[in-house]
């Protein structure tokens, strides 16, 4: 009699799982480790979430790529070679950001001021590079520039959920 109950229980469970939706039976996707994440794709997803992707701000996106290429090595590894190599390119990119028109969400006085001031702030760091400033001073200057850039980045939506 015990074996009949077990068989009936097993049959009931099999029936239950057979009728469960496939989604309930599937394994959830496994997230990539942080080291394998593609920042450019993350940036695109966050823009879509905030709506900024529709308008886009390619000049700020280009500056963002330079900021990531210089800020992360300086912050994470105390490697200032990238900022020394890219300072002039960053100034040119900052001037393009200042001359461009950002998304409507960024058309506020404080953000327009940050946009207009980006070349000046970037030139300060470039001047430190040219003057061969001490590493600690250059890293501090780059941090100030990064923090000021974050104001524009948050406005455009490229930093939602991702700090670089």
Residue frames as qw, qx, qy, qz and C-alpha x, y, z in Angstrom:
[[0.000, 0.885, 0.465, 0.000, 0.00, 0.00, 0.00],
 [0.332, -0.748, 0.110, 0.565, 2.90, 2.33, 0.74],
 [0.380, -0.104, 0.591, 0.704, 4.26, 1.85, -2.77],
 [0.177, 0.665, 0.650, 0.322, 0.86, 2.79, -4.26],
 [0.171, -0.928, -0.217, 0.249, 0.86, 6.08, -2.28],
 [0.394, -0.547, 0.362, 0.644, 4.42, 6.87, -3.36],
 [0.347, 0.223, 0.692, 0.592, 3.55, 6.11, -6.96],
 [0.052, 0.832, 0.535, 0.135, 0.49, 8.34, -6.76],
 [0.285, -0.861, -0.003, 0.421, 2.56, 11.11, -5.16],
 [0.423, -0.286, 0.530, 0.677, 5.28, 10.78, -7.79],
 [0.274, 0.487, 0.692, 0.456, 2.66, 10.88, -10.55],
 [0.065, -0.922, -0.370, 0.090, 1.07, 14.00, -9.06],
 [0.344, -0.722, 0.220, 0.558, 4.45, 15.75, -8.84],
 [0.405, -0.002, 0.654, 0.639, 5.35, 14.74, -12.39],
 [0.168, 0.713, 0.628, 0.264, 2.01, 16.07, -13.57],
 [0.195, -0.914, -0.166, 0.314, 2.57, 19.35, -11.73],
 [0.357, -0.548, 0.409, 0.636, 6.01, 19.90, -13.27],
 [0.382, 0.246, 0.724, 0.520, 4.81, 18.88, -16.71],
 [0.095, 0.817, 0.528, 0.213, 2.13, 21.59, -16.63],
 [0.330, -0.748, -0.056, 0.572, 4.37, 24.32, -15.18],
 [0.447, 0.889, -0.047, -0.088, 5.26, 27.09, -17.66],
 [0.837, 0.294, -0.121, 0.446, 8.63, 26.64, -19.34],
 [0.116, 0.760, -0.245, 0.591, 9.80, 29.94, -17.87],
 [0.661, -0.631, 0.246, -0.323, 9.32, 28.53, -14.38],
 [0.976, -0.093, 0.128, 0.148, 11.44, 25.51, -15.30],
 [0.633, 0.626, -0.141, 0.433, 14.25, 27.44, -17.00],
 [0.645, -0.376, -0.210, 0.631, 17.40, 28.42, -15.14],
 [0.032, 0.972, 0.083, -0.218, 17.91, 32.17, -14.67],
 [0.645, 0.653, -0.169, 0.361, 20.68, 33.75, -16.79],
 [0.727, -0.425, -0.124, 0.526, 24.04, 34.07, -15.10],
 [0.078, 0.994, -0.048, -0.066, 25.42, 37.62, -14.86],
 [0.715, 0.465, -0.257, 0.454, 28.92, 38.30, -16.14],
 [0.607, -0.480, -0.238, 0.587, 31.56, 39.14, -13.57],
 [0.000, 0.941, 0.077, -0.331, 32.28, 42.87, -13.32],
 [0.360, -0.517, 0.528, 0.570, 35.65, 42.42, -15.03],
 [0.344, 0.186, 0.785, 0.481, 33.91, 41.24, -18.21],
 [0.228, 0.783, 0.500, -0.291, 31.29, 43.99, -18.42],
 [0.407, 0.360, 0.363, 0.757, 31.24, 46.23, -21.47],
 [0.098, -0.477, -0.330, 0.809, 30.93, 49.82, -20.23],
 [0.145, 0.104, -0.392, -0.903, 29.78, 51.12, -23.59],
 [0.356, -0.338, -0.790, -0.367, 26.82, 48.75, -23.57],
 [0.292, -0.508, -0.649, 0.485, 26.02, 49.68, -19.97],
 [0.022, -0.310, -0.024, 0.950, 26.03, 53.32, -20.93],
 [0.267, -0.097, -0.602, -0.746, 23.60, 52.65, -23.80],
 [0.370, -0.445, -0.815, -0.025, 21.21, 50.73, -21.52],
 [0.223, -0.501, -0.478, 0.686, 21.16, 53.48, -18.93],
 [0.085, 0.167, -0.217, -0.958, 20.45, 56.10, -21.58],
 [0.329, -0.275, -0.745, -0.511, 17.52, 54.08, -22.83],
 [0.346, -0.498, -0.737, 0.298, 16.17, 53.94, -19.27],
 [0.137, -0.540, -0.273, 0.784, 16.31, 57.72, -18.90],
 [0.452, 0.797, 0.395, -0.068, 15.22, 58.60, -22.42],
 [0.114, -0.807, 0.306, 0.492, 18.44, 60.47, -23.22],
 [0.505, -0.052, 0.740, 0.441, 19.32, 57.95, -25.94],
 [0.427, 0.720, 0.544, 0.060, 16.54, 59.32, -28.10],
 [0.137, 0.985, -0.050, -0.093, 18.24, 62.71, -28.30],
 [0.871, 0.118, -0.036, 0.476, 21.82, 61.51, -27.81],
 [0.111, -0.968, 0.210, 0.080, 24.85, 63.62, -27.05],
 [0.920, 0.270, -0.089, 0.268, 27.66, 62.15, -29.08],
 [0.273, 0.728, -0.351, 0.522, 30.13, 64.86, -28.04],
 [0.521, -0.598, 0.430, -0.432, 29.63, 64.07, -24.35],
 [0.991, -0.038, 0.116, -0.052, 29.82, 60.35, -25.09],
 [0.724, 0.516, -0.244, 0.386, 33.20, 60.86, -26.80],
 [0.055, -0.702, 0.442, -0.555, 34.46, 62.90, -23.83],
 [0.822, -0.390, 0.250, -0.332, 33.15, 60.20, -21.49],
 [0.966, 0.177, -0.098, 0.158, 35.27, 57.57, -23.27],
 [0.436, 0.593, -0.375, 0.564, 38.38, 59.72, -22.77],
 [0.421, -0.621, 0.355, -0.558, 37.47, 60.33, -19.13],
 [0.959, -0.211, 0.112, -0.150, 37.10, 56.60, -18.53],
 [0.858, 0.350, -0.186, 0.325, 40.41, 55.89, -20.27],
 [0.291, 0.567, -0.391, 0.665, 42.24, 58.36, -18.04],
 [0.497, -0.563, 0.251, -0.610, 40.32, 58.39, -14.75],
 [0.964, -0.213, -0.057, -0.151, 40.16, 54.64, -14.08],
 [0.797, 0.235, -0.332, 0.446, 43.91, 54.01, -14.46],
 [0.090, 0.550, -0.354, 0.751, 44.68, 57.03, -12.26],
 [0.629, -0.463, 0.182, -0.597, 42.14, 56.13, -9.59],
 [0.975, -0.142, -0.021, -0.167, 42.52, 52.35, -9.58],
 [0.920, 0.064, -0.044, 0.384, 46.22, 51.86, -10.33],
 [0.304, -0.828, 0.111, 0.458, 47.76, 55.29, -9.74],
 [0.589, 0.130, 0.522, 0.603, 48.70, 55.16, -13.45],
 [0.126, 0.800, 0.133, -0.572, 48.89, 58.68, -14.82],
 [0.312, -0.164, 0.659, 0.665, 50.38, 57.75, -18.20],
 [0.229, 0.567, 0.735, 0.294, 46.93, 57.79, -19.92],
 [0.012, -0.932, -0.287, 0.219, 46.11, 61.34, -18.76],
 [0.301, -0.625, 0.365, 0.621, 49.59, 62.49, -19.75],
 [0.306, 0.037, 0.759, 0.573, 49.05, 60.99, -23.21],
 [0.075, 0.579, 0.742, 0.329, 45.45, 62.14, -23.72],
 [0.140, -0.593, -0.360, 0.707, 45.29, 65.57, -22.06],
 [0.056, 0.286, -0.335, -0.896, 45.41, 67.51, -25.34],
 [0.205, -0.229, -0.832, -0.462, 42.79, 65.24, -26.90],
 [0.193, -0.570, -0.736, 0.309, 40.57, 65.77, -23.86],
 [0.023, -0.482, -0.095, 0.871, 40.80, 69.55, -24.23],
 [0.176, 0.081, -0.591, -0.783, 39.72, 69.31, -27.87],
 [0.265, -0.369, -0.876, -0.164, 36.87, 66.98, -26.92],
 [0.153, -0.550, -0.559, 0.601, 35.76, 69.29, -24.08],
 [0.080, 0.333, -0.167, -0.925, 35.57, 72.19, -26.54],
 [0.264, -0.131, -0.765, -0.573, 33.31, 70.10, -28.78],
 [0.244, -0.499, -0.803, 0.217, 31.07, 69.35, -25.80],
 [0.083, -0.504, -0.283, 0.812, 30.87, 73.04, -24.93],
 [0.170, 0.253, -0.384, -0.871, 29.98, 73.98, -28.52],
 [0.208, -0.199, -0.895, -0.340, 27.34, 71.24, -28.87],
 [0.546, -0.283, 0.039, -0.787, 23.70, 71.19, -27.93],
 [0.034, -0.075, 0.957, -0.277, 22.85, 68.62, -25.30],
 [0.190, -0.456, -0.850, -0.183, 19.51, 66.92, -24.69],
 [0.271, -0.677, -0.223, -0.647, 16.59, 69.06, -23.55],
 [0.745, -0.581, -0.316, 0.090, 16.98, 67.64, -20.04],
 [0.668, -0.200, -0.087, 0.712, 20.37, 69.39, -19.88],
 [0.185, 0.565, 0.220, 0.774, 19.12, 72.82, -20.91],
 [0.479, -0.817, -0.314, 0.068, 19.09, 74.17, -17.36],
 [0.072, 0.949, -0.229, 0.206, 21.21, 77.13, -16.26],
 [0.561, -0.651, 0.511, 0.000, 23.44, 75.15, -13.87],
 [0.842, 0.077, 0.489, 0.213, 24.04, 72.44, -16.46],
 [0.544, 0.796, 0.087, 0.252, 24.70, 74.91, -19.27],
 [0.175, -0.906, 0.371, -0.107, 27.28, 76.52, -16.97],
 [0.734, -0.357, 0.567, 0.109, 28.92, 73.12, -16.34],
 [0.786, 0.456, 0.352, 0.225, 28.93, 72.45, -20.08],
 [0.317, 0.916, -0.087, 0.232, 30.53, 75.81, -20.87],
 [0.346, -0.817, 0.447, -0.110, 33.09, 75.34, -18.08],
 [0.970, -0.050, 0.223, 0.085, 34.22, 71.87, -19.15],
 [0.705, 0.571, -0.119, 0.404, 37.00, 73.13, -21.48],
 [0.082, -0.820, 0.350, -0.445, 38.39, 75.44, -18.79],
 [0.765, -0.477, 0.385, -0.198, 38.47, 72.62, -16.23],
 [0.953, 0.192, 0.142, 0.185, 40.02, 70.24, -18.75],
 [0.463, 0.755, -0.207, 0.415, 42.63, 72.84, -19.71],
 [0.415, -0.767, 0.394, -0.290, 43.64, 73.10, -16.05],
 [0.901, -0.208, 0.377, 0.048, 44.48, 69.39, -16.02],
 [0.787, 0.525, 0.074, 0.317, 46.26, 69.66, -19.39],
 [0.101, 0.879, -0.294, 0.361, 48.32, 72.55, -17.99],
 [0.668, -0.583, 0.442, -0.134, 49.31, 70.39, -15.04],
 [0.933, 0.151, 0.264, 0.195, 50.41, 67.68, -17.48],
 [0.543, 0.749, -0.062, 0.375, 52.43, 70.20, -19.50],
 [0.153, -0.834, 0.378, -0.372, 54.03, 71.56, -16.33],
 [0.633, 0.140, -0.735, 0.198, 54.91, 68.00, -15.25],
 [0.503, -0.574, 0.223, -0.606, 53.01, 68.45, -12.00],
 [0.165, -0.284, 0.893, -0.308, 53.62, 66.04, -9.15],
 [0.274, -0.166, -0.908, -0.271, 51.63, 62.81, -9.44],
 [0.099, -0.464, -0.750, 0.461, 49.52, 63.55, -6.35],
 [0.147, 0.468, 0.078, -0.868, 48.62, 67.01, -7.67],
 [0.290, 0.152, -0.648, -0.688, 47.77, 65.70, -11.13],
 [0.226, -0.278, -0.933, -0.028, 45.63, 62.92, -9.69],
 [0.005, -0.518, -0.554, 0.652, 43.82, 65.44, -7.48],
 [0.209, 0.389, -0.211, -0.872, 43.25, 67.73, -10.47],
 [0.288, -0.014, -0.830, -0.478, 41.89, 64.84, -12.52],
 [0.125, -0.400, -0.864, 0.278, 39.52, 63.94, -9.67],
 [0.132, 0.504, 0.254, -0.815, 38.15, 67.50, -9.59],
 [0.293, 0.265, -0.528, -0.751, 37.65, 67.35, -13.37],
 [0.228, -0.153, -0.948, -0.158, 35.96, 63.96, -13.09],
 [0.017, -0.468, -0.714, 0.520, 33.59, 65.21, -10.39],
 [0.232, 0.485, 0.000, -0.843, 32.62, 68.24, -12.48],
 [0.275, 0.144, -0.758, -0.574, 32.13, 66.05, -15.53],
 [0.036, -0.259, -0.950, 0.172, 29.76, 63.83, -13.50],
 [0.266, 0.465, 0.346, -0.770, 27.27, 66.72, -13.37],
 [0.451, 0.414, -0.396, -0.684, 26.89, 66.58, -17.15],
 [0.218, 0.110, -0.958, -0.152, 27.05, 62.82, -17.29],
 [0.124, 0.320, 0.830, -0.439, 24.17, 62.45, -14.83],
 [0.375, 0.488, 0.095, -0.783, 22.14, 65.01, -16.74],
 [0.461, 0.381, -0.583, -0.550, 22.54, 63.17, -20.03],
 [0.918, -0.091, 0.115, -0.369, 21.72, 59.87, -18.39],
 [0.710, 0.446, -0.541, 0.069, 24.99, 58.20, -19.33],
 [0.140, 0.393, -0.763, 0.494, 25.91, 57.67, -15.70],
 [0.736, -0.287, 0.121, -0.602, 22.68, 56.25, -14.35],
 [0.975, -0.162, 0.104, -0.109, 23.63, 53.13, -12.52],
 [0.873, 0.176, -0.028, 0.454, 27.25, 53.33, -13.57],
 [0.211, -0.940, 0.211, 0.167, 30.03, 55.32, -12.07],
 [0.834, 0.450, -0.157, 0.278, 33.27, 55.27, -13.92]]
